[in-house]
Amino acid sequence: MPKIVIDPERCKGCELCVKACPQAVLGMGKDLNSRGYFYAKVAEPRRCIGCRVCCVTCPDVAIRMLVHGTMIHYFRY
């Protein structure tokens, strides 16, 4: 099962990942990070199909996905 990992300190709360997710896995949290932004959280982890659209959509590279404990890179940043 894919596992989405979000770095709350890198997230600026743009919600692009939330809107891009075809399975509505992500949602916005109610907590603030150290920069004062509400950050994305994994709301429905069991619905994730591992499409990685959230990872590619995130302009801050705050989201990564692990599949069976292995991180898969689409792009090298």
Chimera marker file (.cmm) of the C-alpha trace (Angstrom):
<marker_set name="trace">
<marker id="1" x="0.000" y="0.000" z="0.000" r="1" g="1" b="0" radius="0.5"/>
<marker id="2" x="1.400" y="3.443" z="-0.881" r="1" g="1" b="0" radius="0.5"/>
<marker id="3" x="2.221" y="5.813" z="1.960" r="1" g="1" b="0" radius="0.5"/>
<marker id="4" x="2.114" y="9.584" z="1.487" r="1" g="1" b="0" radius="0.5"/>
<marker id="5" x="4.542" y="11.594" z="3.604" r="1" g="1" b="0" radius="0.5"/>
<marker id="6" x="4.022" y="15.363" z="3.847" r="1" g="1" b="0" radius="0.5"/>
<marker id="7" x="6.670" y="17.678" z="5.274" r="1" g="1" b="0" radius="0.5"/>
<marker id="8" x="4.579" y="20.285" z="7.124" r="1" g="1" b="0" radius="0.5"/>
<marker id="9" x="7.447" y="22.784" z="7.255" r="1" g="1" b="0" radius="0.5"/>
<marker id="10" x="7.793" y="22.875" z="3.458" r="1" g="1" b="0" radius="0.5"/>
<marker id="11" x="4.056" y="23.097" z="2.759" r="1" g="1" b="0" radius="0.5"/>
<marker id="12" x="2.643" y="26.576" z="2.186" r="1" g="1" b="0" radius="0.5"/>
<marker id="13" x="-0.999" y="25.496" z="2.067" r="1" g="1" b="0" radius="0.5"/>
<marker id="14" x="-1.672" y="26.201" z="-1.610" r="1" g="1" b="0" radius="0.5"/>
<marker id="15" x="-4.122" y="23.240" z="-1.772" r="1" g="1" b="0" radius="0.5"/>
<marker id="16" x="-2.967" y="22.208" z="-5.266" r="1" g="1" b="0" radius="0.5"/>
<marker id="17" x="-2.365" y="18.660" z="-4.078" r="1" g="1" b="0" radius="0.5"/>
<marker id="18" x="-5.799" y="18.474" z="-2.445" r="1" g="1" b="0" radius="0.5"/>
<marker id="19" x="-7.498" y="19.547" z="-5.680" r="1" g="1" b="0" radius="0.5"/>
<marker id="20" x="-5.332" y="17.292" z="-7.864" r="1" g="1" b="0" radius="0.5"/>
<marker id="21" x="-5.903" y="14.057" z="-5.950" r="1" g="1" b="0" radius="0.5"/>
<marker id="22" x="-8.391" y="11.889" z="-7.883" r="1" g="1" b="0" radius="0.5"/>
<marker id="23" x="-9.308" y="9.858" z="-4.763" r="1" g="1" b="0" radius="0.5"/>
<marker id="24" x="-9.712" y="12.753" z="-2.259" r="1" g="1" b="0" radius="0.5"/>
<marker id="25" x="-6.973" y="11.319" z="-0.058" r="1" g="1" b="0" radius="0.5"/>
<marker id="26" x="-5.567" y="14.684" z="1.051" r="1" g="1" b="0" radius="0.5"/>
<marker id="27" x="-7.164" y="17.487" z="3.011" r="1" g="1" b="0" radius="0.5"/>
<marker id="28" x="-6.103" y="20.665" z="4.752" r="1" g="1" b="0" radius="0.5"/>
<marker id="29" x="-5.168" y="20.445" z="8.406" r="1" g="1" b="0" radius="0.5"/>
<marker id="30" x="-6.195" y="22.823" z="11.169" r="1" g="1" b="0" radius="0.5"/>
<marker id="31" x="-2.686" y="23.236" z="12.574" r="1" g="1" b="0" radius="0.5"/>
<marker id="32" x="-0.168" y="25.895" z="11.541" r="1" g="1" b="0" radius="0.5"/>
<marker id="33" x="3.443" y="25.228" z="10.626" r="1" g="1" b="0" radius="0.5"/>
<marker id="34" x="6.304" y="27.459" z="11.815" r="1" g="1" b="0" radius="0.5"/>
<marker id="35" x="5.794" y="29.797" z="8.834" r="1" g="1" b="0" radius="0.5"/>
<marker id="36" x="2.144" y="30.361" z="9.721" r="1" g="1" b="0" radius="0.5"/>
<marker id="37" x="0.521" y="28.262" z="6.991" r="1" g="1" b="0" radius="0.5"/>
<marker id="38" x="-2.161" y="25.608" z="7.309" r="1" g="1" b="0" radius="0.5"/>
<marker id="39" x="-0.598" y="22.532" z="5.737" r="1" g="1" b="0" radius="0.5"/>
<marker id="40" x="-1.955" y="19.523" z="3.874" r="1" g="1" b="0" radius="0.5"/>
<marker id="41" x="-2.589" y="16.254" z="5.701" r="1" g="1" b="0" radius="0.5"/>
<marker id="42" x="-3.442" y="12.728" z="4.674" r="1" g="1" b="0" radius="0.5"/>
<marker id="43" x="-7.154" y="12.443" z="5.436" r="1" g="1" b="0" radius="0.5"/>
<marker id="44" x="-8.037" y="9.069" z="3.849" r="1" g="1" b="0" radius="0.5"/>
<marker id="45" x="-4.841" y="6.973" z="3.528" r="1" g="1" b="0" radius="0.5"/>
<marker id="46" x="-6.685" y="3.766" z="2.562" r="1" g="1" b="0" radius="0.5"/>
<marker id="47" x="-8.072" y="5.415" z="-0.589" r="1" g="1" b="0" radius="0.5"/>
<marker id="48" x="-4.620" y="6.137" z="-2.040" r="1" g="1" b="0" radius="0.5"/>
<marker id="49" x="-3.961" y="4.336" z="-5.346" r="1" g="1" b="0" radius="0.5"/>
<marker id="50" x="-0.327" y="5.455" z="-5.634" r="1" g="1" b="0" radius="0.5"/>
<marker id="51" x="-0.766" y="7.650" z="-8.698" r="1" g="1" b="0" radius="0.5"/>
<marker id="52" x="1.727" y="10.228" z="-7.316" r="1" g="1" b="0" radius="0.5"/>
<marker id="53" x="-0.205" y="13.167" z="-8.795" r="1" g="1" b="0" radius="0.5"/>
<marker id="54" x="0.092" y="14.950" z="-5.441" r="1" g="1" b="0" radius="0.5"/>
<marker id="55" x="3.895" y="14.600" z="-5.497" r="1" g="1" b="0" radius="0.5"/>
<marker id="56" x="4.205" y="15.988" z="-9.001" r="1" g="1" b="0" radius="0.5"/>
<marker id="57" x="1.700" y="18.803" z="-8.377" r="1" g="1" b="0" radius="0.5"/>
<marker id="58" x="3.339" y="20.165" z="-5.203" r="1" g="1" b="0" radius="0.5"/>
<marker id="59" x="5.388" y="23.267" z="-6.113" r="1" g="1" b="0" radius="0.5"/>
<marker id="60" x="7.310" y="23.106" z="-2.811" r="1" g="1" b="0" radius="0.5"/>
<marker id="61" x="8.304" y="19.423" z="-3.073" r="1" g="1" b="0" radius="0.5"/>
<marker id="62" x="6.693" y="18.858" z="0.326" r="1" g="1" b="0" radius="0.5"/>
<marker id="63" x="5.122" y="15.509" z="-0.585" r="1" g="1" b="0" radius="0.5"/>
<marker id="64" x="6.822" y="12.194" z="-1.152" r="1" g="1" b="0" radius="0.5"/>
<marker id="65" x="5.416" y="8.739" z="-1.562" r="1" g="1" b="0" radius="0.5"/>
<marker id="66" x="6.749" y="5.460" z="-0.266" r="1" g="1" b="0" radius="0.5"/>
<marker id="67" x="5.694" y="2.171" z="-1.828" r="1" g="1" b="0" radius="0.5"/>
<marker id="68" x="6.675" y="-0.897" z="0.206" r="1" g="1" b="0" radius="0.5"/>
<marker id="69" x="9.181" y="1.305" z="2.072" r="1" g="1" b="0" radius="0.5"/>
<marker id="70" x="10.892" y="2.516" z="-1.111" r="1" g="1" b="0" radius="0.5"/>
<marker id="71" x="10.729" y="6.117" z="-2.284" r="1" g="1" b="0" radius="0.5"/>
<marker id="72" x="10.268" y="6.464" z="-6.042" r="1" g="1" b="0" radius="0.5"/>
<marker id="73" x="11.537" y="9.634" z="-7.736" r="1" g="1" b="0" radius="0.5"/>
<marker id="74" x="9.966" y="11.037" z="-10.870" r="1" g="1" b="0" radius="0.5"/>
<marker id="75" x="12.347" y="13.979" z="-10.928" r="1" g="1" b="0" radius="0.5"/>
<marker id="76" x="15.663" y="14.707" z="-9.227" r="1" g="1" b="0" radius="0.5"/>
<marker id="77" x="15.491" y="18.079" z="-7.488" r="1" g="1" b="0" radius="0.5"/>
<link id1="1" id2="2" r="1" g="1" b="0" radius="0.2"/>
<link id1="2" id2="3" r="1" g="1" b="0" radius="0.2"/>
<link id1="3" id2="4" r="1" g="1" b="0" radius="0.2"/>
<link id1="4" id2="5" r="1" g="1" b="0" radius="0.2"/>
<link id1="5" id2="6" r="1" g="1" b="0" radius="0.2"/>
<link id1="6" id2="7" r="1" g="1" b="0" radius="0.2"/>
<link id1="7" id2="8" r="1" g="1" b="0" radius="0.2"/>
<link id1="8" id2="9" r="1" g="1" b="0" radius="0.2"/>
<link id1="9" id2="10" r="1" g="1" b="0" radius="0.2"/>
<link id1="10" id2="11" r="1" g="1" b="0" radius="0.2"/>
<link id1="11" id2="12" r="1" g="1" b="0" radius="0.2"/>
<link id1="12" id2="13" r="1" g="1" b="0" radius="0.2"/>
<link id1="13" id2="14" r="1" g="1" b="0" radius="0.2"/>
<link id1="14" id2="15" r="1" g="1" b="0" radius="0.2"/>
<link id1="15" id2="16" r="1" g="1" b="0" radius="0.2"/>
<link id1="16" id2="17" r="1" g="1" b="0" radius="0.2"/>
<link id1="17" id2="18" r="1" g="1" b="0" radius="0.2"/>
<link id1="18" id2="19" r="1" g="1" b="0" radius="0.2"/>
<link id1="19" id2="20" r="1" g="1" b="0" radius="0.2"/>
<link id1="20" id2="21" r="1" g="1" b="0" radius="0.2"/>
<link id1="21" id2="22" r="1" g="1" b="0" radius="0.2"/>
<link id1="22" id2="23" r="1" g="1" b="0" radius="0.2"/>
<link id1="23" id2="24" r="1" g="1" b="0" radius="0.2"/>
<link id1="24" id2="25" r="1" g="1" b="0" radius="0.2"/>
<link id1="25" id2="26" r="1" g="1" b="0" radius="0.2"/>
<link id1="26" id2="27" r="1" g="1" b="0" radius="0.2"/>
<link id1="27" id2="28" r="1" g="1" b="0" radius="0.2"/>
<link id1="28" id2="29" r="1" g="1" b="0" radius="0.2"/>
<link id1="29" id2="30" r="1" g="1" b="0" radius="0.2"/>
<link id1="30" id2="31" r="1" g="1" b="0" radius="0.2"/>
<link id1="31" id2="32" r="1" g="1" b="0" radius="0.2"/>
<link id1="32" id2="33" r="1" g="1" b="0" radius="0.2"/>
<link id1="33" id2="34" r="1" g="1" b="0" radius="0.2"/>
<link id1="34" id2="35" r="1" g="1" b="0" radius="0.2"/>
<link id1="35" id2="36" r="1" g="1" b="0" radius="0.2"/>
<link id1="36" id2="37" r="1" g="1" b="0" radius="0.2"/>
<link id1="37" id2="38" r="1" g="1" b="0" radius="0.2"/>
<link id1="38" id2="39" r="1" g="1" b="0" radius="0.2"/>
<link id1="39" id2="40" r="1" g="1" b="0" radius="0.2"/>
<link id1="40" id2="41" r="1" g="1" b="0" radius="0.2"/>
<link id1="41" id2="42" r="1" g="1" b="0" radius="0.2"/>
<link id1="42" id2="43" r="1" g="1" b="0" radius="0.2"/>
<link id1="43" id2="44" r="1" g="1" b="0" radius="0.2"/>
<link id1="44" id2="45" r="1" g="1" b="0" radius="0.2"/>
<link id1="45" id2="46" r="1" g="1" b="0" radius="0.2"/>
<link id1="46" id2="47" r="1" g="1" b="0" radius="0.2"/>
<link id1="47" id2="48" r="1" g="1" b="0" radius="0.2"/>
<link id1="48" id2="49" r="1" g="1" b="0" radius="0.2"/>
<link id1="49" id2="50" r="1" g="1" b="0" radius="0.2"/>
<link id1="50" id2="51" r="1" g="1" b="0" radius="0.2"/>
<link id1="51" id2="52" r="1" g="1" b="0" radius="0.2"/>
<link id1="52" id2="53" r="1" g="1" b="0" radius="0.2"/>
<link id1="53" id2="54" r="1" g="1" b="0" radius="0.2"/>
<link id1="54" id2="55" r="1" g="1" b="0" radius="0.2"/>
<link id1="55" id2="56" r="1" g="1" b="0" radius="0.2"/>
<link id1="56" id2="57" r="1" g="1" b="0" radius="0.2"/>
<link id1="57" id2="58" r="1" g="1" b="0" radius="0.2"/>
<link id1="58" id2="59" r="1" g="1" b="0" radius="0.2"/>
<link id1="59" id2="60" r="1" g="1" b="0" radius="0.2"/>
<link id1="60" id2="61" r="1" g="1" b="0" radius="0.2"/>
<link id1="61" id2="62" r="1" g="1" b="0" radius="0.2"/>
<link id1="62" id2="63" r="1" g="1" b="0" radius="0.2"/>
<link id1="63" id2="64" r="1" g="1" b="0" radius="0.2"/>
<link id1="64" id2="65" r="1" g="1" b="0" radius="0.2"/>
<link id1="65" id2="66" r="1" g="1" b="0" radius="0.2"/>
<link id1="66" id2="67" r="1" g="1" b="0" radius="0.2"/>
<link id1="67" id2="68" r="1" g="1" b="0" radius="0.2"/>
<link id1="68" id2="69" r="1" g="1" b="0" radius="0.2"/>
<link id1="69" id2="70" r="1" g="1" b="0" radius="0.2"/>
<link id1="70" id2="71" r="1" g="1" b="0" radius="0.2"/>
<link id1="71" id2="72" r="1" g="1" b="0" radius="0.2"/>
<link id1="72" id2="73" r="1" g="1" b="0" radius="0.2"/>
<link id1="73" id2="74" r="1" g="1" b="0" radius="0.2"/>
<link id1="74" id2="75" r="1" g="1" b="0" radius="0.2"/>
<link id1="75" id2="76" r="1" g="1" b="0" radius="0.2"/>
<link id1="76" id2="77" r="1" g="1" b="0" radius="0.2"/>
</marker_set>
